[in-house]
């Protein structure tokens, strides 16, 4: 069964998430997208909604869909897909979940990945964070949620660059690189935002991760670290499972996120893995490698963990390439 890809859209209060979504909702390429607003208090799309009960899914301009998530997000997604199957909603190919500005994305992902339905029917395409080009530097000093939103993102969209000082935007870009050197950055203007700019492509991991360890901003209030690695070779399923068991068991919730695209023995294309706070999302097998360089690529993002521990974990994975024995796999 094909799983529907989902993007988690984050960004601190007033960063411009809803403004960007409004522009996307009007575009031709975004018409077959379902949009879920994750908190009742987030009313940025009210002017587009057909007023109905807060729990219903309704049509909005542009042929897209929107619903209000009330309580747990997973049941809302289940209802969304059920109504798509029974024909009470127009078909959609992808889902965007917009979180509230004060949301820690790790907590949302943890609740989804621990849900059996989510693992079975939905695949995590990635996390997109909208960053205020004027206020971000002040925001991260006062709000850990803003730092976490950036740290876990695959793509960072800088808003309000048209009204911000150019030097301020440059400083924001440098701060984003310090916090998350692996995320793709784009300066966003609502009139020019596109699906290609917004939607993560596979994993958005850099083609060449030359250094086995890239430090992140480790200042308080959120001591964060990351390690990344690109290496050649095919990994036996049993060796990968052993490494996952050991690494997740060792780090637990300190492993905020793992993103990996791996060449697994017996699988024609790459396998994409996501781990959030020690929970493994069901792997996704891609039909083909999305880039010309067919290499294993992985990023670990940790909190309250030494950088060298993450680097050592990646070194153990690289050694696993030498293992060739295969036993029945539970990964898939």
C-alpha positions as CSV (number, residue, x, y, z in Angstrom):
1,X,0.0,0.0,0.0
2,X,1.4,3.4,-1.0
3,X,1.7,5.7,1.9
4,X,0.8,9.4,1.7
5,X,3.8,11.8,2.3
6,X,3.4,14.3,5.1
7,X,5.3,17.5,5.8
8,X,5.3,19.1,9.2
9,X,5.3,22.9,8.9
10,X,6.7,24.7,11.9
11,X,7.8,28.3,12.7
12,X,7.5,30.6,15.7
13,X,4.6,32.9,16.3
14,X,4.3,35.5,13.6
15,X,7.0,34.0,11.4
16,X,4.7,33.9,8.3
17,X,3.7,30.2,8.1
18,X,0.1,31.0,7.2
19,X,1.0,33.8,4.7
20,X,3.2,31.3,2.9
21,X,0.5,28.6,2.9
22,X,-2.0,31.0,1.5
23,X,0.3,31.6,-1.4
24,X,0.8,27.9,-2.0
25,X,-2.9,27.2,-1.7
26,X,-3.5,29.5,-4.7
27,X,-1.0,27.6,-6.9
28,X,-1.9,24.9,-9.4
29,X,0.7,22.5,-8.0
30,X,-0.7,22.6,-4.5
31,X,-4.3,21.8,-5.3
32,X,-4.1,18.1,-4.4
33,X,-2.8,18.8,-0.9
34,X,-4.6,18.4,2.4
35,X,-3.7,21.0,5.0
36,X,-4.2,20.3,8.7
37,X,-4.0,23.0,11.3
38,X,-2.7,21.5,14.5
39,X,-4.2,23.8,17.1
40,X,-7.6,25.4,17.7
41,X,-6.0,28.7,18.6
42,X,-4.2,29.0,15.2
43,X,-6.8,30.9,13.2
44,X,-4.7,32.2,10.3
45,X,-6.7,30.4,7.6
46,X,-10.2,31.4,8.9
47,X,-10.9,33.7,6.1
48,X,-10.5,30.8,3.6
49,X,-12.6,28.3,5.5
50,X,-16.2,27.4,4.9
51,X,-17.5,27.8,8.5
52,X,-18.4,24.4,9.9
53,X,-17.8,22.5,13.1
54,X,-14.2,22.6,14.2
55,X,-13.8,18.8,13.8
56,X,-14.9,18.7,10.2
57,X,-12.9,18.7,7.0
58,X,-13.9,21.5,4.6
59,X,-13.1,22.7,1.1
60,X,-11.2,25.9,0.8
61,X,-10.2,28.1,-2.1
62,X,-7.9,26.5,-4.7
63,X,-9.4,23.0,-4.3
64,X,-7.4,22.2,-1.2
65,X,-8.6,20.8,2.1
66,X,-8.3,22.0,5.6
67,X,-9.3,20.7,9.0
68,X,-8.8,21.6,12.6
69,X,-6.9,19.0,14.6
70,X,-8.5,18.7,18.0
71,X,-6.8,16.6,20.6
72,X,-4.5,13.9,19.2
73,X,-3.3,14.5,15.7
74,X,-3.1,10.9,14.6
75,X,-6.9,10.3,14.8
76,X,-7.4,13.5,12.8
77,X,-5.2,12.2,10.0
78,X,-6.9,8.8,10.2
79,X,-10.3,10.5,9.7
80,X,-8.8,12.6,6.8
81,X,-7.7,9.5,4.9
82,X,-10.9,7.6,5.6
83,X,-13.0,10.4,4.1
84,X,-10.6,10.5,1.1
85,X,-11.2,6.8,0.6
86,X,-14.9,6.8,0.8
87,X,-15.2,9.7,-1.6
88,X,-16.6,12.3,0.8
89,X,-13.5,14.4,0.1
90,X,-11.7,15.1,-3.2
91,X,-8.6,13.0,-3.6
92,X,-5.3,14.3,-2.3
93,X,-1.7,13.2,-2.8
94,X,0.1,14.8,0.2
95,X,-0.6,16.3,3.6
96,X,0.8,19.4,5.3
97,X,0.4,19.7,9.1
98,X,0.9,23.3,10.3
99,X,1.8,23.4,14.0
100,X,1.2,26.3,16.4
101,X,4.0,28.8,16.8
102,X,4.9,27.5,20.3
103,X,5.0,23.8,19.3
104,X,8.1,21.7,19.8
105,X,8.2,19.7,16.6
106,X,9.9,16.8,18.3
107,X,6.9,16.3,20.5
108,X,4.5,16.2,17.5
109,X,6.6,13.8,15.6
110,X,7.0,11.5,18.6
111,X,3.2,11.3,19.0
112,X,2.8,10.5,15.3
113,X,5.7,8.0,14.9
114,X,4.4,6.1,18.0
115,X,1.0,5.6,16.3
116,X,0.5,2.4,14.3
117,X,-1.8,4.0,11.8
118,X,0.6,6.8,11.0
119,X,3.4,4.3,10.4
120,X,1.2,2.1,8.1
121,X,-0.5,4.8,6.0
122,X,1.7,7.9,6.1
123,X,5.3,8.6,5.3
124,X,7.2,11.5,6.8
125,X,8.5,13.6,3.9
126,X,10.2,16.1,6.2
127,X,10.0,19.2,8.4
128,X,9.8,22.8,7.0
129,X,10.4,25.7,9.4
130,X,9.6,29.3,8.5
131,X,11.9,31.8,10.1
132,X,11.3,35.5,10.7
133,X,14.1,37.4,9.0
134,X,13.7,40.3,11.4
135,X,12.9,38.8,14.7
136,X,14.6,35.4,14.7
137,X,17.8,36.4,16.5
138,X,15.8,37.8,19.4
139,X,13.4,34.9,19.4
140,X,16.0,32.1,19.8
141,X,17.5,33.9,22.9
142,X,14.1,33.7,24.6
143,X,12.3,30.7,23.3
144,X,13.7,27.1,23.1
145,X,10.8,26.1,20.8
146,X,12.2,28.4,18.1
147,X,15.6,26.8,18.3
148,X,14.1,23.3,18.2
149,X,12.0,24.1,15.2
150,X,15.2,25.1,13.3
151,X,17.3,22.3,14.6
152,X,14.9,19.6,13.4
153,X,14.1,21.1,10.0
154,X,15.0,19.8,6.6
155,X,14.2,23.1,4.9
156,X,14.4,26.6,6.4
157,X,12.4,29.4,4.7
158,X,13.4,32.9,5.7
159,X,10.4,35.3,5.6
160,X,10.1,39.1,5.7
161,X,13.4,39.6,4.0
162,X,11.8,42.3,1.9
163,X,11.3,44.4,5.0
164,X,14.3,43.4,7.0
165,X,17.8,44.9,6.8
166,X,20.1,43.0,4.5
167,X,22.7,42.6,7.2
168,X,20.1,41.3,9.6
169,X,19.1,38.6,7.0
170,X,22.7,37.6,6.6
171,X,23.1,37.3,10.4
172,X,20.0,35.1,10.5
173,X,21.3,32.9,7.8
174,X,24.6,32.5,9.7
175,X,22.7,31.7,12.9
176,X,20.6,29.1,11.1
177,X,23.7,27.4,9.7
178,X,25.2,27.3,13.2
179,X,22.1,25.6,14.6
180,X,21.4,23.3,11.7
181,X,24.1,23.1,9.0
182,X,22.3,20.4,7.0
183,X,19.0,22.2,6.3
184,X,18.5,23.8,2.9
185,X,17.9,27.6,3.3
186,X,15.7,29.8,1.0
187,X,14.8,33.4,1.3
188,X,11.0,33.4,0.9
189,X,8.7,36.0,-0.6
190,X,5.0,35.1,-0.5
191,X,4.6,36.0,-4.2
192,X,7.4,33.8,-5.3
193,X,7.1,30.7,-3.0
194,X,6.9,27.5,-5.0
195,X,6.2,23.8,-4.3
196,X,9.9,23.1,-5.1
197,X,11.0,25.6,-2.6
198,X,8.6,24.3,0.1
199,X,8.4,20.5,-0.3
200,X,11.4,18.5,0.9
201,X,13.0,16.4,-1.9
202,X,13.5,13.0,-0.4
203,X,15.7,13.7,2.5
204,X,17.4,17.0,1.5
205,X,20.7,15.6,2.8
206,X,23.8,17.2,1.3
207,X,25.3,15.2,-1.5
208,X,28.7,15.3,0.1
209,X,29.1,15.1,3.9
210,X,32.8,15.4,4.0
211,X,33.2,15.7,7.8
212,X,32.1,12.9,10.1
213,X,31.1,15.5,12.7
214,X,29.6,18.9,12.3
215,X,29.0,20.8,15.5
216,X,25.8,22.7,16.1
217,X,25.1,25.7,18.3
218,X,25.6,24.3,21.8
219,X,24.8,27.4,23.8
220,X,22.0,27.3,26.3
221,X,19.1,27.0,26.5
222,X,19.2,24.0,24.1
223,X,22.6,22.2,24.0
224,X,22.4,20.5,20.6
225,X,24.9,18.5,18.6
226,X,24.9,16.8,15.2
227,X,27.1,14.3,13.4
228,X,26.8,13.4,9.7
229,X,28.5,10.9,7.4
230,X,28.5,9.8,3.7
231,X,30.0,6.5,2.8
232,X,29.9,3.8,0.2
233,X,28.8,0.2,0.4
234,X,25.8,-2.0,0.9
235,X,24.5,-2.7,4.4
236,X,23.1,-6.1,5.3
237,X,19.7,-5.9,7.0
238,X,20.7,-7.7,10.1
239,X,23.7,-5.5,10.6
240,X,21.5,-2.4,10.2
241,X,19.0,-3.7,12.7
242,X,21.7,-4.5,15.2
243,X,23.1,-1.0,14.8
244,X,19.7,0.6,15.2
245,X,18.9,-1.4,18.3
246,X,22.2,-0.4,19.9
247,X,22.1,3.3,18.9
248,X,18.5,3.9,19.8
249,X,19.0,1.9,23.1
250,X,22.1,4.0,23.9
251,X,20.7,7.4,23.1
252,X,16.9,7.0,23.7
253,X,15.1,10.4,23.7
254,X,18.4,12.2,23.5
255,X,18.4,11.2,19.8
256,X,16.1,14.0,18.7
257,X,16.2,13.0,15.1
258,X,18.0,10.7,12.7
259,X,17.7,11.1,9.0
260,X,19.2,8.5,6.7
261,X,19.2,7.3,3.1
262,X,20.9,3.9,3.0
263,X,21.8,1.3,0.5
264,X,20.4,-1.9,2.0
265,X,21.2,-5.3,0.6
266,X,18.4,-6.7,-1.5
267,X,16.6,-3.4,-1.9
268,X,16.8,-1.9,-5.5
269,X,16.6,1.7,-4.4
270,X,17.6,3.6,-1.3
271,X,15.8,3.2,2.0
272,X,14.9,6.3,4.0
273,X,14.9,6.1,7.8
274,X,13.6,8.6,10.3
275,X,14.0,8.4,14.1
276,X,12.5,10.9,16.4
277,X,13.3,10.9,20.2
278,X,14.3,7.3,20.1
279,X,11.3,6.1,18.0
280,X,11.8,4.6,14.5
281,X,9.3,5.5,11.8
282,X,8.5,2.7,9.3
283,X,11.2,2.8,6.6
284,X,10.3,4.0,3.1
285,X,11.9,2.4,0.0
286,X,12.4,4.7,-2.9
287,X,12.2,3.4,-6.5
288,X,15.5,5.0,-7.4
289,X,18.3,7.1,-6.0
290,X,17.3,10.8,-6.2
291,X,20.8,12.1,-6.9
292,X,23.6,10.9,-9.1
293,X,25.8,10.0,-6.2
294,X,24.6,6.6,-4.8
295,X,26.1,6.8,-1.3
296,X,24.8,6.1,2.2
297,X,24.1,9.4,3.9
298,X,23.0,9.9,7.5
299,X,22.6,12.8,10.0
300,X,22.1,12.4,13.7
301,X,20.8,15.3,15.8
302,X,21.1,15.0,19.6
303,X,20.3,17.0,22.7
304,X,22.3,16.7,26.0
305,X,24.7,14.3,24.4
306,X,28.4,14.6,23.6
307,X,29.2,15.1,19.9
308,X,31.8,12.4,20.0
309,X,29.2,9.8,21.0
310,X,27.2,10.6,17.8
311,X,30.4,10.4,15.7
312,X,31.2,7.1,17.3
313,X,27.8,5.8,16.5
314,X,28.2,6.7,12.8
315,X,31.7,5.0,12.8
316,X,30.0,1.8,14.0
317,X,27.5,2.0,11.2
318,X,30.2,2.4,8.6
319,X,31.9,-0.7,9.9
320,X,28.7,-2.6,9.4
321,X,29.1,-2.3,5.7
322,X,31.7,-5.1,5.9
323,X,29.0,-7.5,7.2
324,X,27.5,-9.6,4.4
325,X,25.5,-12.3,6.2
326,X,21.7,-11.9,5.8
327,X,18.9,-13.0,8.0
328,X,15.1,-12.3,7.6
329,X,14.5,-8.6,8.2
330,X,11.9,-6.9,10.3
331,X,12.7,-3.5,8.9
332,X,10.1,-3.8,6.2
